[in-house]
Amino acid sequence: MTAQRPFIDADWHQVLLYRPEGSVTVGQFQSEAMSLAECLAERLGECTAERLDSHQFVVNICQDRYHFMVGFVATILAGKINILPANDTPAALSQLMAGEPRALCLHDQKGFTPPYPHRLYPSGINVPLRAPCKPNLDSAQIVARVFTSGSTGAPVAHDKTWGKLVAAIQAGAQRMGLDTRPMNLVGTVPPQHMFGFESLVLLCLISGCPLWSGRPFYPADIVAALNAVPEPRMLVTTPFHLRALLDAHLPLPKIERLLLATAPLSRALAERAEAATGAPLFEIYGCTETGQIASRRTTQSEDWALLPGIHLNPAPVNLGEHLFIAQGTTIETPTLLADRIQMQPDGRFNLLGRTADQVNIAGKRSALSYLTAQLKAIPGVIDGVFFLPDAAPTQAINRLCALVVSPSLSAQEILSALRERLDAVFLPRPLISVAQLPYTASGKLPQATLQSVLDAHLARTSPPPATWYIAEDHPAFRGHFPGYPLLPGALLLDWVIERAAAEWQVPSTALGIEQTKFLLPVRPGALIRLILAPIATSAATHRSFSVLVDEAVVASGTLHHRSPA
């Protein structure tokens, strides 16, 4: 028989959350959760004719953190499993619900009427305070199904048991001293994301750290939320939100601690944050599969210290260098980490970059995180990111791309600065200037979102079809040849190179023609068409070309892309 753990091990009258309407005690919260659990088990009225007992899962997309937490607890009390989606876009939700017909969507958005079973969170209900009780949960009970963010591909689901979640939160709280001195939490991360789920929702429920129920995003909203809760305060946020908050230069109330995760944080930004707030800044390292497993004080060390009960063991050598498997008392199953790691003699470790972060262009290796850091280090660049787009089936070379936020610099100025920092093969083609990067609410930049920005850019800037109508009075025909005008072969090849350079997105000077054959003359009034194709038996730097008039090939040959030295 597995161990039983209390759901909320706190005094009945202790403040659990802060809302604009006032504070909420443990007793009030638990009474509403019990009422919602009973409500969900009954018929769902006008929302759907289904019963919850025909559903095994509840997809909780409530935006208000109080609604989310009540729904989370109510689902567990009803014996069901919470599904926390990676994002709540209509397309993602429809795909998720279509793949799990036993799921019910719980939301707090009036007017939201999706074509699948759903339930609007009952607002304005008057729930009588019940008698004090502390429901226990089996440690082995699965209470949540969480999803990876999709930063490097499609989101993947992982089930979480109550006992492992409790152990992880207690280990993290002990590391930061929250077990002896709870703090009031304000967070910018959605509760459906693993970082927000652990460091806001579960830290509140398990460690008794009262939570602000709102979801601030803009700097003024974050400041207002901090002012709405008493001291001591802890801000749980991402590097994206932290940088925006500091750049706003708004007066800040006293903050006791900063807690960050989800994206790489530079030491310079951490030092700036500590100087502006007077609060020590801590980072959490982990992933959806393992939850939080390590932490560090960023301004003091680049090393990460494992949380109690966590171990890293070297992965089999055939998987690659610097790869480790994480396991321990807080991890559901041993997990191969996606980051390359350098272990230190004292058990601490450094991150060397994600395995999916490594790129190989023209035989040269680098890391997307390193390239992004070089881009961000250019004076005048506010933000930016390198990424490797999805390769098109006919694309000879899969080039790196980059998005950049820099109102004061042109693309050419940024590229010139990058040439001083990077090998030419890693220069982004294209470099796309944007007003801001398309971060998710959790501060992530999913591959699919970056690809959509690139696709939209190419749709706006793609060259016209590779055709050319050669007018009868084109000056090239003068004197070439009298009585039988022909298009000069050199002019035809110049056109081939310019069109190929536009498709390859490289300077025309980087292309050369290795061989060519002129099969038929090109006469005045002809409409010529260019076809480029990869050469299956050759390197990705070669393409064959054919120039056609109607369906007849008038010239053919081979193009070569010369990488700059």
N, C-alpha and C positions, 0 to 999 in steps of 0.2 A: 504494500500500500504506500503510495507516494505521499509526501508531506503536504500539509495544508498551510496556506499562507493567508493572512488577512488581506482583504482588498484595500481598505484604507485604515491603516493602523494609527489613528489620530483621535484626539478628543472630539466628542460630538459637537462641541460649541466652538471649536477652533476655526478660524477663517481659512477657507480653502481657495477661494477665488475672489477677485475684485472685478466688478462690472460697473458700467456707467450708472446703473441704478443703485449701486451700493455693494457691500461685501456679502459673500455667500459662505455660510458655515458648512462644516462637514455634514451635519445633520440635514440641512436644507438640500444640499447636493444629493446626498444618498437617498433622501425621500423622493426627490424628483426622478432619480435614476430608476428606483423601484417602480414608480408609477408609470414611467415610459416603458419599462420592460413588460408590465402588465398590459399596457395599451398596445404595444407591438404584438403581443400574443393574441389579441382580439382581432376582430375584423377591422380592416383599415379604412372603412368608410368610403368617402367619395374619391379618395386617392387611388385605390385599387380594391378589387373584390377578393384579392388573395389573402391568405392567412400567413402569418410569419412562420407557423409550424410547417408550412410547405417550402419554406426557404431555409437554407443552411447558413447563408452568409448575409451580412449587412454591409453594403458599400457606403461608408460614412464620408460624405463630402461636405459636411456642415462647415461654414466659414467662421462663424462665431465659435471661439474655443470653448466656451461654456457649453454650447449646444453639442459640439463635438464630443466633449468629455462625458456629458450625460448620456449621449448616444452610445459611446464606447462602453461605458459601464453597463448600461441597460442591455446592450446586446449580449454581453458576457453573462449577466444575471439571467437572461432568457435562454442560456445554453447554446448560443450561436457564436459565430466567428466574425470578427471585424475584418473587412477588406479595406485596406488603405491604398488607393490608387496612386500611381506615380504622378499623374496630373488629372485635372478634372475638365479637360476640353471635351466638347460634345463628341468628337470623333473617338477619343480615347475611351470615354465612358461607354459609348455604344459598342465598341469592340469588346470591352471588358464584360459588359452585361450579356452580350451575345454568346460569349464563351462560357458563361456561368449562369444557366437558366434558373438555378436555385437561389440567386442573389436578389436582394431588395435594396434599393437605393434610398438612403436617408439623407435629407438635405434641408436647408433652411432658406431656400430661395423662392419667394412667392412668385407665382407665374411660371415656374419651371415645370413643364409638363412633357417629360420625355416619353418615348414610345415603349418603355419597359416598366416593370413594377417599381413604384417609388412611394415614398412617404414624406410629407412635409413635417418638419419638427413642430410639435404643438406649442405655439407661443402664447404667452399670457395666461397660462394655466395656474390655478391656485392649488398648490399641493400642500396638504396638511402635513405637519412635522410628525414623523413616525417615532415609535419608541426606539431608543438607542440600541443599535446592534452592529456587529462587525462580521459581515458575511466572509466566509473563508472560501478560497479557491484551491483546487488541486494544483500542485506545482507543475504537473505534466499537462494541464489543460491548455490546448491551443486557443489563444485569445485574439490573435491578429495574423493576418496575411499581408505582408508588406511587399513592395515592389522596388526594384532598382530604378534609378532615375532615368535610364535610357541614354546616358551621356555618350556611351560608346556603342549603342545598338538598341534592340527592343528591350523593354522592361521585363524583368524576370521576377517571379513570385517566390517568397520565402515565408514559411510559417514560424511563428514565435510562440513559445510556451510561457506561461505566467512565471514559473519559478526562475527560468533563465533571465527574463526581463527584470525581475526583482533583484537578482544577484548583480546584474550589470549596473542598474541604477544605484544600488547601495555602494558598489565599488567606486563608481564615479563620484558620488556625493562624498564619500570618505576622502578621496584624493583632494577634493577642493574644500574640505572642511564644512560642507553643508550638512553633514550628519549631526554636528554639534551646534551649528549656527545657520539655520535655514534663512534664505533670502527671498525677497519678493521678486518674481520673475516677470520680465517684459520681453517678448520675443517677436522677431520678424519672420520666422520660418513657419510654414504651414504645418499643422499637426499631422498631416498624412505623410510627411517626409520623415525618414528615420531619425534625423537629427532633431527635428521639432517634436517628434513623437517621444523620444527618449528624454531630451533636455528640457522640455516644457511639460508635456502631458504627464509622463510617468514620474518625472522629478517632483511634480506637484502631488500626484496621488500617493507615491511611495515614500517620499522623503519630507513631505509636509512643507514644501516651498510654495506659498500662495502665488497664484498666477493671474495676470491681467488677461481678461477674456477677449479683448480686441485683437485685431491683426494689423498693427501699424506697418506702413510701407514707406511713406515719404518721411523725410527728416522731421518736419513739423509734427507729424502724427506720432513719431517715436518719442519726441520730447514730451508731447501731451500725455502719452501713455506712462512715461516715467514719472511725470508729475502727479499722475492719478493714483500711484501706489506709494505707501510709506517706505521709509528706510528700514533695513538695508535693501538696496536694489541690485539686481543682476540683469544685465542686458544680454540676451541670447540672440546672436545675429550672424550674418555672413560678411565676408570681406566687401562684397558689393554694397550692402546696406551701410556698413561701417564707413566706407569711403564717402558715400553720399552724405551721411550724417556729419562727418567732419568738414566736408567741403561747404556745407550750408552755414557754418559758423554761427549756429544758434546757441543761446545760453542753455547750458545743461544743468539739471539738478545733480545732486551728489549720486554717483554710481559707485557701488562697492566692488563690483567685479564685471569683467567682460568675458563672454564665452563664445567662441567662434568655431565653425567647421564648414564643410561642404566644398571648399575651394582653397587652393594654395594662398597663403597669407605671407606677404613680404615682411621682413623684420622692420623695414622703414615705416610701413603702415602701422605695425604694432607699436613701435616707439612713439609715433605721432599720436596714436589713440591713448596710450598711457599718459602722455604729457598733457593731452587735452582734458582727460577725465580724472586723472589721479587714481584710476582703478587698475589693478593688475589684470593683464589679458592672458587668458588661457585658451589653448586650442585642443580640440578633441580629434583623435584619429580613429577611423573605423570605416565600416561600409555597411550596406544593408544586410549582407549575409551574416556578418559577425556582430553588428552593433558596435558601440564604442569599446575600444580595446587599449587605447593609450592616450596620453595627454602630454602637454609641455607648456612651459611659460615662455612664449615666443621671443620676448626681448632678452632672455637670459641664456637660451640654448637652442640649437637646431636639433638636438637629440630628443627623441620621444621615449617616454617611460611607460612601460606596460602597466596596466591596471592589475591589482591583485587577482591571482587565480588564472592569468592568461599566460600562455607559452607560445613561442614561435619556434617551429622545427624546420630545418632545411627541407625543401622539396626534393624529390628525386632529380638526379643530375640531368636526366633526359628532358626535363621540362624547361631547363635554362638556368642561367646563373642568377644569383641573388634573389631567388624566389623562396618563399617560406609559407608554411601551413600554420594557420592560427587555430588554437584549440584551448579549451579551458572551461571553467565552471560557468561562464556566462554565454558560451557559444553552443548553438544547437548541434552542429556537426563540424568536424574539422574542415577548414576552408582554405583553399589556395588563394592567397592575397593577390590582387591585381597589380600591386606596386612592387617594384624591385627594391630590395632592402639591403642595407649594409649594417650588420650587427656590430656592436661595440663590446669590448671585453667585460664591461660592467652590466651587460644585459640591455642597455639602451640601444636605440637604432636610429639610422638616418634613412630618409626616403631618396631613392635614386630616380624616381619617375615610374609611371605606370607602364606595364608591358604593352598595353594598347597605345601608349604614348610614343613608342619608338617608330621612327619612319626611316625608310631606305629609299633615297632618291639618287638615281644614276650611280648606284654602288656606294654612296656615302650615307652614313648614319647620323641621326640626331634625334632629339626628343621634342615633341610639340610644346611641352612645358618650358624647355630651354628657349626655343624660338619665340614663344610668347613673352617670356621674360625680357628677351632682347628688344622686342618691339615696344613693350611698356617702358623700357629704360630710356627711350629716346625723348629728350626734352621737348615738350609740346604735345606728346601723346598722352591722352587721359586714360584710355583703356584700349584693349585690343586682344585678339586671340588668333592663333594659327590653327588650321585644321586641314585634314586630308579629305577632300570630297569623295563622293562615290564615283568610281570610274565608269565612264560610258563605254558600251561594248565596242565602239569604233575608235575610242580614244587611244592614241599611241602612247602618250605620256600622261600619267596621272600627276598633275601639278599640285603643290601646296597652295592653299588660299589663306587669306587673312582678312579679318574685319578690324577696322581701326576707328577710334573716336579721337579726332584731333581737329578742332575748328581752326587752328592757326597754321597748320601745315598742309601742303598739297601732297598728293600721292607720290609725285616725283621726288619731293623733298624727303619723304619718309623712306622711299626705296633707296635713295642715295645714302641715308643714314644706315639703313640695314646692310648695304653693300660693304660698309666699313666694319660691320659686326659679324656677318654671316658669309659662308661660302655661297657663291652665286647660284648653285643648284637649289638652295633652300629659299630663294627669294619668292615671295608669293605672287602667283599669277592666276587670278587677279588679286590686287589689294583693293578692298572695297571700303570706302568711307561711309560711315553710318552715324546717325545722331546718338545712338546708344546701342550697346550689345543686347541681344534678345535673351536676357536672363529669365529663368523661371522664378517663381516666388521663392524657391529654396536656393537661389543663387547659382543654378546650374546652367550650362550651355549644351543642351542635347544635340547630338550629331544631326538628327533629323531637322532641327530648327536651323542650324547653321547651313545645312544643305539647301533648305528652302530659301534662305536669303541669297545664296549663290545662284540658285535657279532663277529667282526673280531678277537678279542683276544681269545674268546672261540673256534673259528674255528681252530686257530693255536695250542691251548693248550688242546683241549678236549681229554679225555682219549680214548683209543681204545674201540671197542665194548666190552660189558661185557660178554665175552666168555673166556673159558679156556680149552685148550686141555691138558689132563693129560696123559703124555707119559707112556708107559708100564714100563719103567725103572725108574720112579719117586721114589726117596728115601723114600717117605712116605709109600710105599707099603712093604718095608722090615720089616718083622716081624709082619705085620698087614694085613692079618694073613697068616701063612704058608699054602700053598695049596689053599687058597681062598683069594687073596689080595683084600683089601677094602681101599678106601680113608678115613682117620680118619675124624670123624664129626667135631672135633675142627678145623682142617685145612680148611675144607669146610666153616665153619662159619667165620674164619679169612678172607678168600677170599671175602665173602659176605660183610663184614664190610669195607674192603679196597675199593672194587668197589663202594659201597654206599657212602663212604666218598668222593671219587673222583667226583661222580655226584653231591653230596650235597655241595661240595667245603668247607669241614670242616675237621679238624683233625680226624683221625680214633678214637682217644681217646674220642672224643665227642659223639660217637655212642655206643649204647648198644642194645642187643637182648633181648626183653622181653619174647618171647616165640618162640619155634621152634618145628617142627616135622620132623623126618627123615622117609621118606616113602619107599625109595628104596635104595639099595647100589649103590655106584659109583665105577665102576670097571676100571682097567687099559685100556688106549686107549679111554676113554670117552671124548666127547666134551660137556662141561656143559655151560649153558646159564643162566644169571640172569635177572629177571624181577622185577622191583620195581613199586609200584603203590600207590597213595594216598589212605587213608582210609576215605571214605566219612563221616562216623559218628564220626571220631576222630579229634584231633587237627592236625594242620599242621606239628607238630613235629613227627608224626608217619607215617610209611609206611609199607605196607606189602611187603614181598619178596617171590619169588618162584625160585627155582633152577631146571632147566630142563635138561634132556638128551634126545635128539630127542624131542618128544612131551610129554614125561612122566615126571611128577613132582617127583623129588627125595627128595626135602626138601622144607619146607615153614615155614613162621613165621612172626614176627613183629619186625621192627627196631624202635628205639627211639632216637631222637636227644636230648642230654642233654646240655642245655645252660649252659655255665660256670658261676659259682657263682661270 
